[in-house]
Amino acid sequence: MPAPAGLVQQFDQYLHRHPLLPPGCRILVACSGGADSVALLRLLQSVNQSCHWRWRLGVGHVNHALRGSRSDSDERFVRRLAERLGLPVQVRRLTWPGRGGRGRRVSEQAARMARLAALRAMARQGRYGCVALAHQADDQAETVILRLLRGAGPRGLGGMAPRRHMRGMVWVRPLLPWRRAVLRCWLTDLGQPWREDLTNTDRRFLRNRVRHELLPLLRHYQPNLPAVLGRVALNQRSVYRVLARQAALLWRQARPRRRDGCLRLAREPLAHAARAVTMLALRRALRWGGSGGDRINHPSLDQLVTRLRDRRWRGVMQFAGPVTVHVHGQDVTVRSGV
């Protein structure tokens, strides 16, 4: 797939149409040394040559210390690239307690959370207003497929948002409209090398199996699959915003009261609202009790909604945390702990 003519201009126009990165802000660009993050860094640096944006760019690299000398070579590559571009660079080397030796296996989720924490720490230390991540259209397609396989609702199927506030930091993904192959072709035309991470071909990881096995199969039925799944994600984010507004209204109607370490809600509004809206409100209540979003069992939550609608039902249900939900009379009480 050839790189489109004028990719820098297209990128500049996209940023003008979508307020992801306001002029004058300080941006930490997360750069692993891979093709996508190198393309993001070079595109932002090229666009910033105009007098409009006036960004203060910096480079953040996370050395996961999981691939021995290859991890260290990636770090050296990023340091040299930042120096050549005249940009400040920060590096964090991760440690993994209880895991001796090299070549050890760390879960994708653990590596992701540690990477985000390291980037957030670098951004705060350097007083950057946001962190730019290099996820692109193929990454978005993989994410939507993975969440579909988990049975996610509108929030999950919304994929990765172009801009998101999370844990006191703004995270932006300016490359979501572009395919991986387009970015690589652009770097090749530019004469800009990058590093290859061989773990991206390790099919023990589910995302890699989706990337190398499932998506190529699905493209036989829909050649433009990444763009289609990108539209699905955009539509689902719009649906979720509507549901979230309705759930916020329902939350107020349920008159939440905190007393004696418990959260009490009125049962009647929850029983009569649309199922998806009630589930969002109940998720909020469970998170208040200490049940993390990823640990909330969807079938159990769906069963709770069904029971709330049965006026005769009284009882207790337990969720992760541990969190218990007591339904008695016209009240729903959420308690943290057994």
N, C-alpha and C positions, 0 to 999 in steps of 0.2 A: 504494500500500500504506500504510494508515494506521499511525501509531505506536501500539504497544500501550499501554493505560492502565497507568500506574505503571511506566514503563520504568526509572526510577531505582530503584524497589524491586526490580524483577526483577534489575537489575544488582547491587545490593547482595546479594541472596540468592545469586546465582551466585558472587560472590566469597567468600561464607561457605562455600559447598559445595566450592569449588575453591581450594586454598591457593596462589594465584598471587602475592598481595601481602600479606605478613604485616603485622599492625598495627604501627605505629610506624616503618615503613621510610621511607627517603628515595627518592622516585620522580622521575625525570626523564621528563616526558611529551613525546614527540616530536610536534611540531605543525607541519605544513606550511602550515596555513591552510585546507586542504581540509575538506570536510564530515566525513569520517571522523575525522580527528585533532581537529577542533574538538569533535565529539560526545564523543570519548574524554576530552578535557580537561574538558568541562563535566560529564560523568557522574562522573568521579573527584572533581572539586571538590564536586559535590552530595552524593555518598555520604560524603565526608570531613567533612561537617557533623556527623555523629553522633559521639558520644564513643568509639565502639568502635575506629575505624581509626587515628586520630591520625597520619596520614601527613604527611610533609614534602614537599609537591609543588613541583616546578619545571618550567619550560617550556624545551624545547630546540628551536631552529629552525635548519635548514640552508638557507642561500641558495645554490642551485646556480649562480647567475649565468649561466644559460643562456637566459633569456627576457627579457633587457634590463630595461626598466622594470617589467614584470610581476613579475619575481622580487623587485625592490626593494619593490613594492607589497605582495606577500605578506609580506615581512619586517616592514613597518610595521604591517600588519594584526595579525600575531601579537604584536608588541610592545604594541600598544594593548590587545589582548584580555588578555594577561597582566597588564598594569597595572590594567585594570578589575577583574580577579579578585583582585588583590592578591598575585600570584605572581611570584617572581623569574624572569627570562628570560635565557637565554644564546643567542647567535647565532654561527654559524660561516659565513663566506663562502668557498665553494670556488674554487680556481683550477685552471685546466686548462693545464698547460705544453704549449707547442707548438701551441696552438690559438688563433690570433688572431681578433679580431673577435667580434661577437655573433651569436646565432642559429646557432651551430655545433652540429654533431651529435655527441653523446656516446652511447655504447652504454648500454643499460639496466643491464647488469652493472657497467660502470665507475661509473655514477652511484650505483648501489646500494652498492657497496663504499665509495666515498668518503663517502656519507651515513652509513653505519654507523660508519666510522672517526671522523667528526666527532662523532656522537652519543656514542660511547664516550669521546672526549677530553673532551667537555663533562661527562659523568657523572663521570668521574674528577676533573676539576677541582672540580666542585661536591660531591664526596664523596657521590654518590647510589649507592644499593645496586643499583638496577636501572633499566632504560629501558623505558617502556611504549610499545608500537607499536599503531597503529590498524587493523591488518588485520582485516577482517570476513569474513562467510561467503561473499560473492561473490568476494573475493580468494582465499579458500581454494579455491573451486571452480575458478577460473582456474588456480591453481598446480597442482592435481591434474591438470587437463586438459593443461597444458603438459608436465608430467613424464611423463604417459602417452604423449604424442606423441613423447617422447624415448626411450621404452622403459624407463622407470625401474622399479626393483624396489621392495620394501616400504619401504625407507627414503625413497626419493623420493616414492612415492605416499602416504606419511604426511603430506605437505604441510607446513604450518607448525605447529610445536608451540606450545601455549599458553604454555609456559615453557621456556626453554632457556638453558643456560650456554654461552657462546661467547666465546672470546678474552678471558677474564678479566672478563666482564660477564654479568649476568643480564638476559635479554630476555623480556618478557611481552607477550602479545597478549590482552587481556581481552575484546575485541569479537568473537571468532570465532563465537559463537552467533548473532549478529544480522546481518540483511541490510542492504545499503547503503541501500535505499529506506526502511527503518524508521528508520534513524538520521537521514536527511534530513527525514523527516516530523516527527520529534521536535524537531529544531532549528527547523523552520518554526513548529511550535506554540509553541516557546519564544521565538520572535522573534529567534533568534540567526543572524546572517548568516555566510557562509563565502566562501572564494575558490574560483573554478573554474580548474583547470589545463587549458588547451586542448590540451596535449600528450597528455592522456588520450583524445583522439579521433583522434589521428594514427595512421592505420592502416598506417603503415610499420613500426610496432612489432608484433611477433607477439602480445604480450599483449593489445593493443587489438583486434586482429583476432579473437582468441578471445572477448574481452568483447562486442564489438559484432556479430559475425557467427556464430561457432560456437555459443556458449552459447544465444543466443535460438533458434537452430534446434533444439538438443537439448531445450530446454524444451517444444517441441511434443510430444515423446515422454515427457518426465518433467517436469511443471510444478514439482515440488518439488526440482529438480536440485541447487541449492546444499546443501540439507540432506542429500540422498543422498550427494553427494560428500564432505560433511563426515564422514558416518559411515564412508565408505570410508577416508578419511584416518585416522580414529581407530582403525579395525580394523587398518590396515596398520602404524600405529605400534606396536600391541600385537604384531603378528607380528614386526616388526623387533626388538623388545626380546627376544623368545624366541630368535630367530636369533642376536642379538648375544651372549646368554649362552652359547649353544652354541659360537659361534665363539671366545669367550674360553677356554672349556674346551679346544677343539681347539688353540688357540694354545699352551697349556701342554703338551698332549700332543705337539706337534711340537717341543718342546724348543728354542726359539730360542736361538742362540748368536751373539754378535757377536765377530768376530775379523778382524783385518787389513782393517778397513773394509768387511767383508761381513756379511751376515746369513745364517746357515745354519739350515735347518729339516729335520726328519725327513720324508721323503717318505711313508712308510707311513700315518700318521694322516690326512694330507691326501688321500690317494688313496681312503680308505675312508669318509670322512664324507659326509654329504648334500651335494649340489652347491652349494646356496645357502650352506651353512655354510662349505664350503671356500673359496668365492669371497670371503666376508667376511674370512676369515683371510688370504687372499692379498692382498686390498686393503690390509690392515694392513701386510703386508710391503712392498708396493709404495710405500705412503706413507712407510715408514721409509727407503726408498731415495731418496725425493725426488720421487716421482710424485704430483702433486696429485690429489685425489679426482675433480675434474671432468675430468681429462685421462686417466683410466684407461679405455681402450677396452674396453667390455663384451664384444664378440665375441672379442677377443684373450684376455681373461681366461677366458672360457668355453672357448676352445680349449686354454688352458694346463691347465685342470682335466681336460679329456678326455685330454690327453697324459700327465698325471700318473697317470691310471688305467691307461694302457697300460704294463705293466711293461717292455716292450721299448724304449720310447722314451727316447732320450737326446738332448739338444740345448740350444739357447739361443733364448730369445725376448726381444725388445726392446720396452720400453714407454716412454711419455713420461717425460721427466725430464732426461737419458735414464737409464733403469734397465734393466738386463739381468737375466734370470732363467735360471740355468744348472741344468739337471736332469741329474744324473749319479749313477748307482747309487742309493743310498738317501738321497741328500741333495738339497735344493733350496737353491741359493745365490742371494741377491739382491745385486747389485752396483750401486752408484751410479756413473754414467758409463759410457761405451762401453768 
